[in-house]
Amino acid sequence: MSKSEILELFYSKVYFSFSFKKKDGTLRYAMGTVDQDFISEYWKPTDSGGYEEPEDIIRYFDVDALAWRSFRVDSFIQVED
């Protein structure tokens, strides 16, 4: 699945549960959002950061950990129902 296809799934929901394989081979289940309207102002990225996301990485806001996380596109497994 491509990065744009994964992001399309993520942007179709306010919150989403999904899984991916970590570098050590274990599965990670996460609950996240990419919807800026539902992320507190405290956690929103600033325009001054100058961060350019690599093409093989997807960032999301982990709603359980209240922190930004990322994973490699090729490690994505699925969005959970």
Beta strands, then each sheet from edge to edge (+ up, - down):
strand 1: 16-21
strand 2: 27-33
strand 3: 57-62
strand 4: 67-72
strand 5: 76-80
sheet 1: 4+ 3- 2+ 1- 5+
end
